[in-house]
Amino acid sequence: MTDYFRRCEDGHRCENGSFCKEDPNQEGSYYCDCSTAVGGKFAGLYCEYEAQTECKFASDVEASWFCVNLGECTVVDNYWTCQCNNNFEGPHCEFINGAVPEDWPIATRSNVIARAPEEGMGGGGIAGIVIAILLLFALVSYVVYKKRKGEDLYPRKESVGQNAPRDQSEALAIDADGSVLRESVKAMSGKVDENGFPVLPSTPENGAANHSNGHSNGHSNGNQVSGHLL
């Protein structure tokens, strides 16, 4: 607060370095523009009351309104104004009750919308968001790592016959000398010939056929021998 004041053309006094300003509602009449005061924020008919309470939320950088004479900040229709005690009134509680000038040109409320901060999510909500971001980052890093190594992210299950030879030439290459086949037949028959090859077991049909062939061959040979003797 400063003792410096100005005297307006109509004799009105403006304190704390504030400037005189002509009243737009009444020619030749002046009022004090308290926004030009120095050394702080002031209000009143002469800009004589210094701000006692600044109206702002905790998240606001700067207050857009203030109250004097023990007035309390309040929001009306989304704008800051002051709730005054029983002895004062006015937008800043700067006037004694019943002493508010008619057609007062000073703003009666803040021209900045008062936006209450949204309810915070709390420490748990913030921690959850941080964890989710970290998990997402880890997943992306894993995918990039796998892509760079050329590995399949979703390996397929081996199906039946997957290890089987892809073509006949591969199958022939596996048993080129017939050893696998001979061992299989040997296991079934249990007999081998003088060359080491397995002997297939004879069946009744094969035995009958061999007997028939031997009998017929015997008759034929006999006939041939008898022919020679005759």
C-alpha positions as CSV (number, residue, x, y, z in Angstrom):
1,M,0.0,0.0,0.0
2,T,1.2,3.5,-0.8
3,D,0.2,7.0,0.3
4,Y,0.4,8.3,-3.3
5,F,-3.0,9.4,-4.7
6,R,-4.4,11.4,-7.6
7,R,-7.1,14.0,-7.7
8,C,-9.5,13.7,-10.6
9,E,-11.0,16.6,-12.5
10,D,-14.3,16.4,-10.6
11,G,-12.4,16.3,-7.3
12,H,-12.6,12.5,-6.8
13,R,-9.6,11.0,-5.1
14,C,-7.8,7.8,-6.3
15,E,-5.4,6.1,-3.9
16,N,-2.5,3.7,-4.1
17,G,-1.3,5.1,-7.5
18,S,-4.6,4.3,-9.3
19,F,-5.6,6.5,-12.2
20,C,-8.8,8.5,-12.7
21,K,-11.2,7.3,-15.4
22,E,-14.2,9.0,-16.8
23,D,-17.5,7.3,-16.0
24,P,-19.1,6.1,-19.3
25,N,-22.5,6.4,-17.7
26,Q,-22.2,10.0,-16.6
27,E,-20.2,12.6,-18.5
28,G,-17.8,14.7,-16.4
29,S,-17.8,12.2,-13.5
30,Y,-14.8,10.1,-12.7
31,Y,-14.0,6.9,-10.8
32,C,-10.8,5.1,-9.9
33,D,-9.4,2.4,-12.1
34,C,-8.0,0.1,-9.3
35,S,-6.4,-2.2,-11.9
36,T,-3.7,0.5,-12.3
37,A,-2.9,0.7,-8.6
38,V,0.7,-0.2,-7.6
39,G,2.0,-2.4,-4.8
40,G,-0.7,-5.0,-4.9
41,K,-4.4,-5.5,-5.8
42,F,-6.9,-3.0,-4.5
43,A,-10.6,-2.3,-4.6
44,G,-13.1,0.3,-3.3
45,L,-14.5,3.6,-4.2
46,Y,-10.9,5.1,-3.9
47,C,-9.0,1.8,-4.3
48,E,-8.4,2.0,-0.6
49,Y,-8.8,-1.7,0.3
50,E,-6.0,-4.1,-0.4
51,A,-6.8,-7.7,-1.4
52,Q,-7.0,-10.1,1.6
53,T,-8.2,-13.3,-0.1
54,E,-7.3,-14.4,-3.6
55,C,-9.8,-16.6,-5.5
56,K,-8.2,-19.5,-7.2
57,F,-8.1,-23.3,-7.1
58,A,-4.9,-25.1,-6.1
59,S,-4.2,-25.9,-9.8
60,D,-4.5,-22.3,-10.9
61,V,-1.3,-20.4,-11.5
62,E,-2.7,-17.0,-10.8
63,A,-5.9,-15.7,-9.1
64,S,-8.4,-14.0,-11.3
65,W,-10.4,-12.5,-8.5
66,F,-9.9,-11.4,-4.9
67,C,-11.9,-10.3,-1.8
68,V,-11.4,-7.6,0.8
69,N,-12.9,-6.9,4.2
70,L,-13.0,-10.6,5.2
71,G,-15.0,-11.6,2.2
72,E,-14.9,-15.2,1.1
73,C,-14.4,-16.4,-2.5
74,T,-17.3,-18.3,-4.1
75,V,-18.3,-19.4,-7.5
76,V,-21.6,-18.2,-8.9
77,D,-22.6,-19.3,-12.4
78,N,-19.1,-20.6,-13.1
79,Y,-17.5,-17.2,-12.2
80,W,-15.6,-16.1,-9.1
81,T,-17.2,-13.5,-6.8
82,C,-17.2,-12.7,-3.1
83,Q,-19.5,-13.6,-0.3
84,C,-19.5,-10.6,2.1
85,N,-20.2,-10.3,5.8
86,N,-23.1,-8.2,7.0
87,N,-21.2,-4.9,6.9
88,F,-20.0,-4.9,3.3
89,E,-21.2,-5.6,-0.2
90,G,-20.0,-5.3,-3.8
91,P,-18.1,-7.6,-6.1
92,H,-15.0,-7.5,-3.8
93,C,-16.9,-6.6,-0.6
94,E,-15.4,-3.1,-1.0
95,F,-18.5,-1.0,-0.3
96,I,-20.2,-0.4,3.0
97,N,-23.8,-1.7,3.0
98,G,-26.0,0.8,1.2
99,A,-23.1,2.9,-0.2
100,V,-22.7,1.2,-3.6
101,P,-22.8,4.0,-6.3
102,E,-25.5,3.7,-8.9
103,D,-24.4,2.5,-12.4
104,W,-21.0,1.5,-11.0
105,P,-18.8,0.8,-14.0
106,I,-16.5,-1.6,-12.3
107,A,-16.9,-5.3,-13.0
108,T,-19.2,-7.0,-10.5
109,R,-17.5,-10.4,-11.0
110,S,-14.5,-12.1,-12.5
111,N,-14.3,-12.2,-16.3
112,V,-12.5,-15.5,-16.2
113,I,-14.5,-18.7,-15.9
114,A,-13.7,-20.5,-12.7
115,R,-13.1,-24.2,-13.5
116,A,-12.9,-26.5,-10.5
117,P,-10.2,-29.1,-10.9
118,E,-11.4,-32.6,-11.8
119,E,-11.3,-35.1,-9.0
120,G,-8.0,-36.8,-9.1
121,M,-7.6,-40.5,-9.6
122,G,-5.4,-40.8,-6.5
123,G,-2.2,-42.6,-6.1
124,G,-3.6,-45.9,-6.9
125,G,-5.0,-44.7,-10.3
126,I,-1.8,-43.0,-11.3
127,A,0.2,-46.1,-10.3
128,G,-2.1,-48.3,-12.4
129,I,-1.6,-46.1,-15.4
130,V,2.2,-46.2,-15.0
131,I,2.2,-50.0,-14.6
132,A,0.0,-50.3,-17.7
133,I,2.4,-48.1,-19.7
134,L,5.4,-50.2,-18.6
135,L,3.7,-53.5,-19.5
136,L,2.8,-52.1,-22.9
137,F,6.4,-50.9,-23.4
138,A,7.7,-54.4,-22.4
139,L,5.3,-56.1,-24.8
140,V,6.4,-53.9,-27.7
141,S,10.1,-54.5,-26.9
142,Y,9.5,-58.2,-26.8
143,V,7.8,-58.2,-30.2
144,V,10.6,-56.1,-31.8
145,Y,13.2,-58.4,-30.3
146,K,11.5,-61.5,-31.7
147,K,11.1,-59.9,-35.1
148,R,14.8,-59.0,-35.3
149,K,15.8,-62.6,-34.4
150,G,13.4,-63.9,-37.0
151,E,11.6,-66.2,-34.6
152,D,8.0,-67.1,-34.9
153,L,5.9,-65.4,-32.2
154,Y,3.3,-68.2,-32.3
155,P,5.1,-71.5,-32.9
156,R,2.8,-74.2,-34.4
157,K,2.3,-77.5,-32.8
158,E,3.9,-80.5,-34.5
159,S,1.3,-82.5,-36.4
160,V,1.3,-86.3,-36.9
161,G,3.6,-87.3,-39.7
162,Q,5.4,-84.1,-39.6
163,N,8.8,-85.9,-39.4
164,A,7.9,-88.3,-42.2
165,P,9.9,-88.0,-45.5
166,R,8.6,-85.3,-47.7
167,D,8.9,-87.4,-50.9
168,Q,9.7,-90.9,-52.2
169,S,13.3,-90.1,-53.0
170,E,13.9,-89.2,-49.4
171,A,12.3,-92.5,-48.3
172,L,14.5,-94.4,-50.7
173,A,17.5,-92.6,-49.5
174,I,16.7,-93.7,-45.9
175,D,16.5,-97.5,-46.9
176,A,18.7,-97.5,-50.0
177,D,20.3,-100.9,-49.2
178,G,17.1,-102.6,-48.0
179,S,18.4,-103.2,-44.6
180,V,15.4,-101.9,-42.8
181,L,13.1,-104.0,-44.9
182,R,15.1,-107.2,-44.3
183,E,15.2,-106.7,-40.6
184,S,11.5,-106.2,-40.6
185,V,10.8,-109.4,-42.5
186,K,13.4,-111.3,-40.5
187,A,11.6,-110.3,-37.3
188,M,8.4,-111.7,-38.7
189,S,9.7,-115.0,-40.1
190,G,12.7,-115.7,-37.9
191,K,14.5,-117.5,-40.8
192,V,17.2,-116.5,-43.2
193,D,18.7,-118.3,-46.2
194,E,22.4,-119.0,-46.8
195,N,22.8,-115.4,-48.2
196,G,21.4,-113.9,-45.0
197,F,18.1,-112.9,-46.6
198,P,14.9,-113.6,-44.6
199,V,12.7,-116.5,-45.7
200,L,9.1,-115.7,-45.9
201,P,6.9,-118.2,-44.0
202,S,5.0,-120.6,-46.2
203,T,1.2,-120.7,-46.1
204,P,-1.1,-123.7,-46.7
205,E,-1.9,-122.3,-50.1
206,N,1.8,-122.1,-51.0
207,G,2.5,-125.6,-49.7
208,A,-0.3,-127.1,-51.7
209,A,0.9,-125.3,-54.8
210,N,4.4,-126.5,-54.3
211,H,3.2,-130.1,-53.8
212,S,1.1,-129.9,-56.9
213,N,4.0,-128.6,-58.9
214,G,6.3,-131.3,-57.6
215,H,3.7,-134.0,-58.4
216,S,3.1,-132.8,-61.9
217,N,6.8,-132.4,-62.5
218,G,7.3,-136.0,-61.3
219,H,4.8,-137.4,-63.6
220,S,6.1,-135.5,-66.5
221,N,9.7,-136.6,-65.8
222,G,8.5,-140.1,-65.5
223,N,6.7,-140.1,-68.7
224,Q,9.8,-138.7,-70.3
225,V,11.9,-141.4,-68.9
226,S,9.4,-144.1,-69.9
227,G,9.4,-142.7,-73.4
228,H,13.1,-143.0,-73.6
229,L,13.0,-146.6,-72.4
230,L,10.4,-147.6,-75.0
